[in-house]
Amino acid sequence: MTRPLEGIRVLELTTAVAGPIAGCVFADMGAEVIKFEAPRARGAANPGAPPALPDAPDHPYNRTPLYNELHRSKRHIALDLGNPEGRDLFLQLVAKSDIVLENFSPRVLRDLRIDYPDLCEVKPDIILTSMPAFGKTGPYALRGSYGPGIDAMSGLSHLTGYPDRGPGKPAQFYLDQSSGLTAALTTMAALRHRRLTGEGQNIELAMLEGELQLVAPALQDFTMNGRVQTRIGNRHAWHAPQGVYRSTGDDQWIAIAIETDDQWRALTTVLGQPELAEDERYATEAVRHSNQQDLDPLIEDWTAQRSHYDAMHELQRIGVPAGAVLDAPEVHTDPQFLHRQTLVWADHPEMGRFPHTRTAWRSRRGNDGVAGPAPLYAEGNQYVFQELLGASDDTLATLLDALVIVTEPQGGR
């Protein structure tokens, strides 16, 4: 099976989540992705690691589930880029590569002297994709940030939560996922441009600007109407009723979202209270929206007598939008996910079979899915430094003695 990015080599200098997500996309699409890590970036201990397989080495640093999810299908090397010899090795690899991917603050590549002009000296058509938090110019350019800081500054946290509470952190890494996918797709466009013109690219993807797209309706509402949107919990700005309602079982719920009068009438029928459709308090969307707090107990009286799956199927059969609220174990067993093979299992040499979430698109040519498990720490050293760069055994041993290259983490234990 031929994957679309086979023959493309990516050097991934990333941390946290957003950059590694982009690297995952490249790797699953067939690119050779070499993940770089500084020798002191992490320690050998990992108290939260699951147990190793029987007879497998006890290397907790190889058994971090999130790390292994974010770095599946890649190679891994540990190289000190701050060392002149490490920098020279990196630039030798740049000359043999197509893409450099990084998500550090702008000062990092500049201080290491591996920024775009430096890369172009050894590879004129290189593509550098950078993912700074706030961009490379402006008063915030040198600031670093993780997702929650950008969630706050973009306005997303201001819109997240319930009306009677303060702003909230979104439950997951939405920014990192969207930024990683955007970085991967724009870089693929740059690859196409290079194929047509021979020109490389220096792509700058400011994560803050990317997240503004998620809050664009609120920005437009203020621009056009002078209205400042705020937190509405599980409600909708005008459709009603909408909410998440308790069902049978421990911490089980169902989401119901009424958008039309026909859906509302169907819901009143299944609730056994068709007269509500004609009640002047609920007859139109506008008055339902004002009075939906009175409807919530009536709806939950019905949902609380059913499982979230049974309620979902019953409501969907009559045209009412509804979805069971699944927890992580249920995602593993949901028939739709099972049929689609949404979770792809790969065999990790120290963790055993490990599930990965496949990318969100499919190809008719069959080149979708997860290309392989996450690499062990520094498992790519011999391939990268000897097969690709031609280093001798003696040279490799010298680099290891000097800690320019390492085979296990050198950070705090």
KOLPADO-539366 format. One line per field, with one value per residue (C-alpha): residue number from 1; residue in three letters; x, y, z. Coordinates in pm, whole numbers, m for minus. Layout:
N
resi: NUM ...
resn: Ala ...
c1: X ...
c2: Y ...
c3: Z ...
***
This chain:
413
resi: 1 2 3 4 5 6 7 8 9 10 11 12 13 14 15 16 17 18 19 20 21 22 23 24 25 26 27 28 29 30 31 32 33 34 35 36 37 38 39 40 41 42 43 44 45 46 47 48 49 50 51 52 53 54 55 56 57 58 59 60 61 62 63 64 65 66 67 68 69 70 71 72 73 74 75 76 77 78 79 80 81 82 83 84 85 86 87 88 89 90 91 92 93 94 95 96 97 98 99 100 101 102 103 104 105 106 107 108 109 110 111 112 113 114 115 116 117 118 119 120 121 122 123 124 125 126 127 128 129 130 131 132 133 134 135 136 137 138 139 140 141 142 143 144 145 146 147 148 149 150 151 152 153 154 155 156 157 158 159 160 161 162 163 164 165 166 167 168 169 170 171 172 173 174 175 176 177 178 179 180 181 182 183 184 185 186 187 188 189 190 191 192 193 194 195 196 197 198 199 200 201 202 203 204 205 206 207 208 209 210 211 212 213 214 215 216 217 218 219 220 221 222 223 224 225 226 227 228 229 230 231 232 233 234 235 236 237 238 239 240 241 242 243 244 245 246 247 248 249 250 251 252 253 254 255 256 257 258 259 260 261 262 263 264 265 266 267 268 269 270 271 272 273 274 275 276 277 278 279 280 281 282 283 284 285 286 287 288 289 290 291 292 293 294 295 296 297 298 299 300 301 302 303 304 305 306 307 308 309 310 311 312 313 314 315 316 317 318 319 320 321 322 323 324 325 326 327 328 329 330 331 332 333 334 335 336 337 338 339 340 341 342 343 344 345 346 347 348 349 350 351 352 353 354 355 356 357 358 359 360 361 362 363 364 365 366 367 368 369 370 371 372 373 374 375 376 377 378 379 380 381 382 383 384 385 386 387 388 389 390 391 392 393 394 395 396 397 398 399 400 401 402 403 404 405 406 407 408 409 410 411 412 413
resn: Met Thr Arg Pro Leu Glu Gly Ile Arg Val Leu Glu Leu Thr Thr Ala Val Ala Gly Pro Ile Ala Gly Cys Val Phe Ala Asp Met Gly Ala Glu Val Ile Lys Phe Glu Ala Pro Arg Ala Arg Gly Ala Ala Asn Pro Gly Ala Pro Pro Ala Leu Pro Asp Ala Pro Asp His Pro Tyr Asn Arg Thr Pro Leu Tyr Asn Glu Leu His Arg Ser Lys Arg His Ile Ala Leu Asp Leu Gly Asn Pro Glu Gly Arg Asp Leu Phe Leu Gln Leu Val Ala Lys Ser Asp Ile Val Leu Glu Asn Phe Ser Pro Arg Val Leu Arg Asp Leu Arg Ile Asp Tyr Pro Asp Leu Cys Glu Val Lys Pro Asp Ile Ile Leu Thr Ser Met Pro Ala Phe Gly Lys Thr Gly Pro Tyr Ala Leu Arg Gly Ser Tyr Gly Pro Gly Ile Asp Ala Met Ser Gly Leu Ser His Leu Thr Gly Tyr Pro Asp Arg Gly Pro Gly Lys Pro Ala Gln Phe Tyr Leu Asp Gln Ser Ser Gly Leu Thr Ala Ala Leu Thr Thr Met Ala Ala Leu Arg His Arg Arg Leu Thr Gly Glu Gly Gln Asn Ile Glu Leu Ala Met Leu Glu Gly Glu Leu Gln Leu Val Ala Pro Ala Leu Gln Asp Phe Thr Met Asn Gly Arg Val Gln Thr Arg Ile Gly Asn Arg His Ala Trp His Ala Pro Gln Gly Val Tyr Arg Ser Thr Gly Asp Asp Gln Trp Ile Ala Ile Ala Ile Glu Thr Asp Asp Gln Trp Arg Ala Leu Thr Thr Val Leu Gly Gln Pro Glu Leu Ala Glu Asp Glu Arg Tyr Ala Thr Glu Ala Val Arg His Ser Asn Gln Gln Asp Leu Asp Pro Leu Ile Glu Asp Trp Thr Ala Gln Arg Ser His Tyr Asp Ala Met His Glu Leu Gln Arg Ile Gly Val Pro Ala Gly Ala Val Leu Asp Ala Pro Glu Val His Thr Asp Pro Gln Phe Leu His Arg Gln Thr Leu Val Trp Ala Asp His Pro Glu Met Gly Arg Phe Pro His Thr Arg Thr Ala Trp Arg Ser Arg Arg Gly Asn Asp Gly Val Ala Gly Pro Ala Pro Leu Tyr Ala Glu Gly Asn Gln Tyr Val Phe Gln Glu Leu Leu Gly Ala Ser Asp Asp Thr Leu Ala Thr Leu Leu Asp Ala Leu Val Ile Val Thr Glu Pro Gln Gly Gly Arg
c1: 0 145 79 69 371 607 954 908 1130 1020 1242 1013 1136 825 694 356 63 6 335 328 m27 104 385 130 m55 265 368 29 30 360 627 938 911 1217 1123 1403 1426 1680 1869 1746 1389 1248 1356 1378 1110 741 531 206 325 129 321 559 488 627 994 1005 1266 1144 1171 882 972 867 522 357 18 m24 332 289 m41 116 427 296 449 764 1133 1300 1645 1786 2030 2175 2117 2290 2618 2809 2847 2475 2388 2619 2452 2111 2208 2346 2001 1831 2025 1861 1510 1203 1031 1133 842 872 647 886 891 1071 1388 1470 1560 1727 1946 2037 2121 1890 1627 1502 1805 2038 1836 1829 2208 2219 1881 1750 1409 1347 1002 1004 668 668 384 460 194 144 339 695 623 438 453 381 615 868 609 548 217 36 m318 m503 m323 m421 m777 m797 m647 m854 m1180 m1271 m1251 m1479 m1743 m1691 m1895 m2229 m2401 m2371 m2002 m1674 m1490 m1382 m1101 m1224 m1218 m967 m691 m912 m655 m375 m577 m693 m347 m180 m417 m385 m6 m7 m241 m67 267 128 20 379 503 279 403 761 688 548 804 1106 1059 1062 847 869 523 428 115 33 m179 m364 m479 m585 m806 m979 m1159 m1337 m1478 m1551 m1932 m1883 m1644 m1891 m2180 m1992 m1886 m2234 m2457 m2242 m2340 m2090 m2161 m2095 m2136 m2457 m2363 m2541 m2793 m2810 m2828 m3183 m3289 m3473 m3495 m3135 m2946 m2787 m3022 m2966 m3048 m3041 m2705 m2418 m2321 m2503 m2649 m2813 m2790 m3109 m3110 m3441 m3404 m3755 m4119 m4171 m3897 m4054 m4393 m4231 m4059 m4382 m4543 m4272 m4284 m4654 m4748 m4853 m5048 m4719 m4684 m4988 m4907 m4851 m4533 m4374 m4555 m4277 m3901 m3869 m4095 m3950 m3606 m3727 m3901 m3682 m3579 m3939 m3910 m3591 m3755 m4027 m3768 m3549 m3846 m3860 m3484 m3417 m3627 m3418 m3058 m2885 m2862 m3231 m3338 m3114 m3254 m3614 m3576 m3384 m3652 m3904 m3666 m3550 m3175 m3028 m2701 m2585 m2306 m2032 m1746 m1407 m1492 m1808 m1613 m1419 m1739 m1974 m2094 m2028 m1667 m1620 m1762 m1544 m1235 m1197 m951 m653 m456 m79 165 410 716 690 321 157 m146 m224 m519 m465 m724 m696 m696 m1041 m1032 m1037 m896 m1055 m707 m682 m392 m558 m508 m216 119 267 332 530 909 1117 1345 1641 1557 1639 1998 2165 1944 1976 2340 2491 2265 2162 2469 2735 2888 3132 3098 3384 3223 2892 3065 3240 2911 2752 3039 3005 2623 2566 2358 2202 2017 1807 1665 1908 1658 1552 1493
c2: 0 336 629 980 1122 829 958 1278 1324 1546 1663 1727 1967 1988 1980 1942 1852 2079 2016 1640 1627 1767 1511 1232 1336 1334 994 831 957 783 1044 947 1161 1188 1317 1512 1539 1719 1477 1653 1711 1442 1205 829 791 802 721 711 468 144 m176 m317 m635 m951 m993 m639 m390 m167 170 379 668 446 384 728 684 1045 1063 735 851 1175 1012 696 599 813 755 903 1042 1234 1503 1809 2089 2335 2152 2258 1895 1838 2142 2021 1678 1842 2056 1747 1594 1908 1868 1525 1629 1810 1963 2100 2128 2321 2481 2667 3036 3234 3283 2909 2847 3189 3118 2771 2926 2688 2938 2957 3140 2888 2597 2746 2757 2378 2307 2599 2440 2335 2394 2526 2518 2713 2718 3001 3076 3439 3474 3590 3964 4200 4273 3911 3749 3616 3475 3104 2947 2620 2580 2708 3043 3085 2967 3257 3523 3424 3469 3100 3060 3362 3174 2839 2751 2818 3159 3163 3076 3224 3144 2785 2595 2384 2021 1909 2033 2176 2440 2186 1954 2227 2387 2054 1971 2322 2299 1962 2070 2402 2222 1977 2274 2400 2060 2090 2443 2320 2042 2297 2575 2434 2690 2617 2798 2950 2893 3079 2954 3171 2954 3250 3366 3014 2992 3320 3127 2931 3248 3431 3439 3620 3868 3934 3970 4243 4413 4415 4443 4573 4261 4083 3712 3523 3177 2987 2636 2370 2615 2754 3124 3092 2728 2563 2340 2228 2060 1752 1539 1263 906 578 457 621 954 874 1152 1233 1551 1680 1971 2103 2326 2340 2348 2006 1859 2020 1868 1527 1561 1652 1341 1106 1274 1187 1553 1668 1957 2133 2203 2432 2584 2956 2936 2694 2734 2927 2908 3253 3179 2829 2985 3219 2939 2637 2613 2503 2236 2078 1883 1754 1628 1477 1293 1102 1058 946 635 520 446 713 477 377 740 839 570 644 1016 978 747 1032 1296 1455 1531 1346 1179 960 1123 860 821 681 312 347 493 165 m36 190 4 297 331 m45 m62 228 100 448 322 153 m89 m110 m342 m151 m353 m249 m155 m423 m347 22 207 514 755 758 1081 1208 1140 825 756 536 409 263 476 579 460 451 354 202 229 497 454 360 630 689 382 584 667 396 455 834 881 577 482 835 1034 764 802 527 315 511 846 732 613 950 1137 914 967 1344 1325 1489 1180 975 646 726 1046 1262 1484 1472 1121
c3: 0 m104 124 m25 161 114 28 233 539 829 1114 1410 1679 1893 2244 2416 2185 1883 1702 1762 1621 1292 1297 1349 1036 829 966 916 558 492 561 753 1067 1289 1632 1802 2178 2394 2621 2936 2820 3050 3322 3324 3593 3511 3820 3621 3358 3311 3386 3130 2941 3099 3005 2857 2984 3266 3094 3230 2997 2705 2855 2865 2694 2578 2447 2261 2112 1989 1844 1681 1350 1404 1466 1775 1843 2140 2024 2197 1946 2178 2125 1809 1705 1760 1551 1273 1274 1258 958 785 829 701 377 335 442 312 614 952 1197 1524 1784 2013 2092 1818 2023 2032 1667 1649 1953 1821 1482 1297 1185 826 677 841 703 353 345 346 179 m31 m91 270 417 773 952 1279 1532 1777 2033 1933 1609 1541 1551 1781 2155 2252 2001 2251 2489 2510 2604 2637 2513 2823 2803 2441 2518 2762 2536 2233 2425 2411 2791 2833 2632 2807 3113 3279 3316 3696 3703 3585 3262 3216 3053 2759 2860 2599 2371 2096 2004 1977 1758 1520 1506 1437 1153 1007 1021 847 569 500 489 236 25 50 m70 m374 m437 m419 m665 m910 m862 m681 m402 m33 223 570 719 1036 1206 1507 1734 1886 1543 1454 1762 1682 1408 1683 1838 1511 1566 1897 1735 1454 1698 1883 1558 1405 1710 1993 2188 2415 2419 2739 2888 2819 2934 2732 2587 2236 2159 2021 1968 2259 2444 2431 2711 2861 3067 3318 3218 3408 3535 3717 3560 3235 3020 2689 2485 2317 2073 1936 1629 1476 1581 1418 1634 1939 1861 1815 2151 2331 2182 2303 2645 2656 2685 2334 2488 2557 2186 2203 2541 2490 2703 2456 2125 1949 1960 2117 2413 2456 2482 2757 2948 2884 3249 3314 3045 3176 3463 3228 2980 3251 3404 3076 3012 3371 3309 3012 2931 2727 2428 2446 2476 2185 1954 2050 1989 1666 1527 1547 1411 1736 1740 2037 2127 2413 2610 2591 2833 2732 2791 2581 2291 2285 2248 2050 1737 1504 1617 1599 1248 1129 1314 1454 1714 1552 1769 1729 1907 2122 2233 2598 2642 2432 2218 2236 2077 1860 1722 1346 1150 1057 684 472 127 m135 m214 133 256 581 935 1174 1023 1338 1714 1893 1890 2190 2327 2092 1883 1570 1666 1461 1156 1157 1248 1080 791 689 791 764 1112 1207 1520 1677 1593 1737 2055 2091 2050 2312 2556 2515 2566 2229 2160 2440 2466 2773 2923 3117 3297 3662 3789
***
